[in-house]
Amino acid sequence: MKKLRLPNTFVLLFSILACIAAATWLIPGGKYDMHMVNGKSLIDPASFHYVSSNPQGAVALMMAPVKGFVEAALIIVFVLVTGGAFAVVQKTESLDMLIKSIARAHTHSRFVRAATIPLFVTLFSLGGATFGMSEEAIVFSMLFVPLALALGYDSIVGVSLPFIGSQIGFAAAFLNPFNVGIAQGIAGIPIFSGIGYRLFVWTVITFTTIAFLMWYAAKIRKNPQKSPTYGLDLEKRQNAAINFDDFNGMNGTHSVVLWIFLASLACMVFGVIQYNWFIEEIAALFLVMAILIAVVSRMDADQFVSAFMLGAKDLVPTALVIALARGTLILAREAHVIDTILHALMPLVQSAHPIFSAQKMYLIQSVINFFVHSGSGQAALTMPVMAPLSDLVGVSRQTAILAFQLGELSTPIIPTSGVTVGVLALARIPWITWARWMLPLQLIYLLLALLLLVPPYFINWQ
């Protein structure tokens, strides 16, 4: 019997593109009118009307990846520049020395072994919950995949620490201005109010993630062959193999390079929080970092350019995957069917009990998250409808916002998210492999979300 061969990420994403293009011939066009409220352009929930559809044919299908490349240009440039900058850092072997130091401590200290996963997941989750860390996970994946392999884990653990950590923090956020802040502003309730219960939600989801990853990491450390990426990691693991015989610690240059690297990360966090830096500023920061590190490590111009270009070249497939993922949104938007889908889902919210209505809101937001991954974009699209609708079905607006947030827990598994497919492409993990591993954890998130939407009905959540 011939073994079923699963499609790679490019084939999978193009298949999704083709399905969306086909669906645009069946779904009628629709549109909500926009109006200005306190300087913000919001949907008028009562204004939905059907418009002429714009089915996407073969030409549009082929153009979608090109348009996706253009629309995702910022994140693609960010990925390429970051890849080049990290290649410069790696050429100094400073990160290799750091990984050896952590691995040696991990080998000899039971406390370090027990604290590694909880510490990093908590830090990245806090980043997502406070200043909206999301795309930045791409940067850290370059460090944590080789670190995880060196510690006896696999690429999935390496990706999960920064990626799942930041994504669950983003979804269960309590101070994230990009989803909580914008959604509360649209809903007309005080910004960052209701922080007490959101802190509880964040704690539950973060603790559950830590427990799951620690269980999985322990299983892989005991028997690496149980890893879904075992075959893929063999070469990586050989490259990450650590020999302590000739390891005498880091020298002065290694230390300076790492301090520049850490200072750059701290500067990135400060800039995002204090000055609302986005991809352009962060990419420029890492370019400056690479130049400084090249000077400190005494690279000549040819060595610097060669390392940078090789690093960027390795991430070209990642850039193409991101372009394909963005193309899915472009097809749905240009066919005028996103508002139609949103309008069709709204009646499903009504239920015999407000708790069920809140849970249905969460499920609907999870569906919408497949098409719209931006926290701020999804808030602007759905909250003008969900906020007044929540009043009609007996759900508090705080709860409606929480349902919107928890819908973003599906981001780590959906193949239409540029960050998701970008991180996986960078780690060379096929989406199918990742989705199979992620499914049990995703089902846990589903159950947790449904349960966490129950208490707000019984408490005075302000």
N, C-alpha and C positions, 0 to 999 in steps of 0.2 A: 504494500500500500504506500502510495507516494505521500510523503509528509507535506502537510499544508505549509506553504511559504507565505509568511505575512509580509505586507507591503512596507516599504521604508517610509520615512516621514514625508518625503517629497510626493510620493505616489498617494499616500493617505490624504495629504492636504489638497492635492489637485482633485482627488475624488470628491472631497467635501465641496470644493469649488464647483465642480460639475453638478453635484446634487442641488446646491443652492441655485445655480443658473437654471436648472430644470424646474425648480419650485417656483421661480419667478413667473413662469408661464401659467401657473395654477392659482397663485395668490393674487388677489386684486390689489391695486395700488390704494394707498390711504395716507391721510396727512392730518396732523393736529396743527391748529394755528398757534402762533407764538405771540406772547405779549410781554411787555416789560413790567417787572415788579421790583421796586427798589434797585433799579439799574441792572437787573438780571433778566435775560431772555428766557422765559419759561413757557411750557406747554399750557394751553388752556384746556383743561380736562373735558369740557363740554363741547369742544369745537371739532371733534373728529368728523371727517367727511371723506368719502371715496374720491379718488382722482384717477386720471388715466394711468393705467399701469405701463411699465416700461420693461417688458420681458428682456432678459439678458441672453443673447444668442451666443453662437460659437465665437464671433469676433470679440464680444465683450468678455467672454470667458478667457480668451487668450491674452486680452489686454489687462485683465485684473491683476496678475502678478506684477506687471510693469507699473501699473498705477499704485499697487501696494508698495513697491520699492520706493516710489516717489513720496507717498504719504508717510511711509515709515523711515524716511531718509535720516531723521535725527537719531532714532534708536539704532539704525544700521551704522551710521558714522560712529556713534558711541561705542558700539560693539567692536568695530574695526580699530578705532583708536585705542580702546582699552586693551584689546588683544595685542596690539603693537607695544603698548607701554609695559604690559606684563611680561612680554618676551624679553624686553630690555632688563627688567628686574630679574628674570630667571637666568639671564646670561651671567649675572654677577654671582650666581649660586647662593645668594643670601637666603632665599626662600628654602632651598634645599637644606641649608644649615639649620634654619628655624624648625623645619619639619623633623630633622634628626634630633634636635634638642627636645621637642615635644614628645617625639616617639620614645626617646630614652626615659623621659619622666613618666610617660604612660606605661612603659614596661616595668619600671621599678616602684611605682607608687600606686597603691590601691585607690587612694583618694583621687588622684588625677584621672584614673580610669573611670571612676564613678562619676566624676564631676564634668568631664569633657562635654558630653552630649547635652546634659541639662543646662550648662553654662551657655553654650553657643546658641542653642535653640531659644533660650530666654532672651539673650541679647538681640538676636535678629527679630524675634517676635516683638520685643519692645520697640525696635526700630520701625516696624510696620505699624504698630499701634499708636505711635506718637508723631513721627514726622513723615509717615507714609512711605517707608522703604518698600520698593518693589523692583524696578529695573536694576537697582544697585546690586541685587542678588547675582546678576550676571558677573559682576566684578569678582565677588567673593567665591563663586564656584570654581574659578581658576585656581584658587588656593586650597579650597577644602576637598576637592576630589583627590589630588595627590596626597593630602594629609590623611584622609580617611583610608586610602590604600596602604599608606605607611603604617597606620595603626592597626592594620589587620582587618579592616572592614571592606566595603566595596564602593563603587562609584555612586550607587543609590544613596548610601549614607552621606557621602561627600556632597551630593547635590541637595539632599534633604535639609541639612543643617542651615545653610543660608536661604535656600529657596522656599521650602515649606515653612521654615521659621518665620520669614518675612511675610509670606502670604497669609498665614493664619493670623499673624499680628495685624495685618492690614484689614482682614475681614472682621476680626473681633476687636477692632480698635476702640479706644476710649478718648484719644486726643488727636486723631488723624484729621487734619483739616481738609483732606481731599475727598473723604467720604462722609464722616460724621459731621464735620463743620458745614460743608455745602448742603447736605441733606437737611440738617436742622435749620439752616437759614431759609431754605425753600419751604420747609414745613411751618415756618413761623414760630419756632420755639427757641428758647435761649441756647446760644452756641455752647456746646460741650456740657449741656445739662444732662442729668441722668447718668453721671459718671460712675456712681456707686455700683449699679447693676452691671454696667458694661465692664467694669473692672472684674467683677465676678465671672462674667462670660469669658473674658480674656484669660483669666486664671484657669478655668476649667478646660478650655480648648488647648491652651499651651501645655498644661500638665498632662493631658491625654496624649498629645503629640509626643512629648518627651518619653512617656511610658512606652508608647508604641515603638519609637525609634530605638530605645534602649533594649527592648525585647528583641527587635530584629537584629540590631548590631551584635548583641551577645550570641545570637544564633549563627550569624555569619562569621564571627571571629572564631567560633568553635568549629564550624564546618564551612569553609569558603565555597565549596561546591554547591551549597544550597542557594547561592546568590543567583538571581535572574541574569546578572551581568557577568557571571563567572568567566565565560569564554571571552567576552569582550575585555575583561579586566586583566587577563593573563599577561598581555604585553605591557599594559600600564603598570601592573604589579611588579614586573621584572624591572621596569625603569625606576619604580619607586622603592625597590629593595634597598634596605639599609644595612650597611656594614659599619659597625662602630669601632672596628679595629684601628682605622686611620682617622677617626673623628676626635679631634681635640678641642671642639667648641668653635665658636665664631671668632673671626679676627676683627680688627678695628673697622675695616672697610665693610664687612658684612653688617656690623652693628649700625654704622652710619646709614647704610642703604635701608635697613629695616626701620630705623627711626624716621627717615624721609618718607618711607612707605606708610607707616603708621600716622605720621603727621598729615599726610595727604588724605587718608581716610577720615581723620578727625576734622580736617578742614572741610571735607565733603559734607559730613554730618552738620557741622556748624553753618555752612553756606546754605544747605537745604532748609534748616530750621530758621535761621536768622534772616536770610536774604532771598528765600524761595528759589534757590538755584534749581535749574532743571538740567536736561541732558547736555545742552551746549556747554554750560559752565563746568559741569563735572568732567566732560570729555577734555576740555581745555586744561583743567586741573591735572588730569592724568598725563597729558602731553608734557606739561611743565615738569611733573614728577619724573617722567622718563628722561628728560634732558638733564635734570639735576643729578639723577642717579648715574647717568652716563659720564658726567663730569667727575663726580666723586670717585667712581670706579676706574677712571682713566681710560675709558673707551675712546678710540679715535672716531672720526666722523663716519668712516666706512663701516666700522663694526656696529655703530649705533643704528645707522640706516638699515643695514642688513638684518639685524635682529628685529627691528621694528617692522620691516616689510614682511619677514617670515611669520611674525606673530599675527599681523593683519591678514596675511594670505591664508593662514589656518582657519580663520573665522569667516571666510567668504561663503562656505556652505551655510553657516549660521545666518548670515545676512539674507541669503536667498530664501531660507525657511521663514524668516520673519516677514519677508515680502509676500510670500504665499499666504501666510496667516492673515495679514492685513487685507489681502484681496477678497477674503470671504466677507468682510464687513462692507467693502466697496460694492460688491455685487448686490447685496441686500439693500444697501442705501440707494444706489442708483436705480434699482427696480421699484423704489418707493414702497417697500413691503414691511419695513421695520415698524412703522407706526401701526400698520394693519395688524401685525402680529401682537403688538402691545394691546391694541384695542380688543382683539379677540380674546385675550387672556383675562381682561379685567372682570367680566361677569363671573369667572370661575372663583373669584375671591369670596363672593357671597356664600355664607354658610349658616347652619343652624346655631352655631355657637361662635363667639368672637375668637376663642382659642384656635378653632379650626380655620377661621378666616386668616389669622396671623400666620399660621403654618402654610396655608395656601399662598399667601404673599411671598413667603420664603421660597417656595417651590417655583413660583412664577419668576422671581428675581434670578433664580438659578438658571432658568431657561434663557432669560434675557442676557445673562452674563456670557452665554455662549457667543452672542453677537457683539455685545458692547462690554469691553473689559476695563475701560477706564472708570475708576471710582467716581470721579467728578462728572464724567460724561453720562454714566448710568444714573447718577443722582439727578442730573438735569433732565434726563429723559423720562424717568419713572416717578420721581417724587411728586411732581405737580399733579399726577394722576392718583398715586397711592395715598398721599396725605389727605385730600378731601374724601377719598373713598374709605379710608380707615374710620373717619367720623361716622359714615353711614352704616358700617358693619360692626360698630362697637369696639374697635381696636384703637388704642391710644396712638398718637402720632409717634411717640418714642418707640413703641413696639413696631410700628410700620418701618421706622428707620432701622431698627435692629434686624428686622426681616430682610431689608435691602442689604445690610452689611453681610449677614450670614450667607446670602446668596453668592457672595464672592468666595466662599469656601470651595467652590467648584473650580476655581481658576487653576490650581495645580494639575488638573487632569484634562482640561479641555484643550484640544489641538488647534484652536483658533486664536489662542493667546500668544502674542509675539514673545512675551517674556518666557512663557512656558516652553515653547518649542525652541526658543533661542538658548535657554539654559541647557535643555536636553541635547541639542545639537552640539553645543560647546563641550558637554561631557561625553559625547558620542554614545548616547543611550537612545535607542529607537523608541518612538512614542508608544508603540504597542507594548513593548517590554515594560516601560514605565507605567502605563495605564493598568496593566495586569497587577503590578506590584501595588499601585496606589489605590486600587478599587476597594480592598478591605478598609483602609484608612478613610477613604471617601464615604463609605457606608457608615462608619463610626461618626464622621462629621455630620452626616445626614440625620442620624438618630439624635446626636447631641443638639443640633439646631432645633429639631422639632420639640425636644424636651425643654430647651432653654427659652422657648417662646411661650411656655405655659405659665411660669411664675409671674410675669408682668401683669397678667389678668387679675391676680390676687393681691398685688402690692400697689401702693401709691407711688408710682415711679415718676419722680420729677427730676 
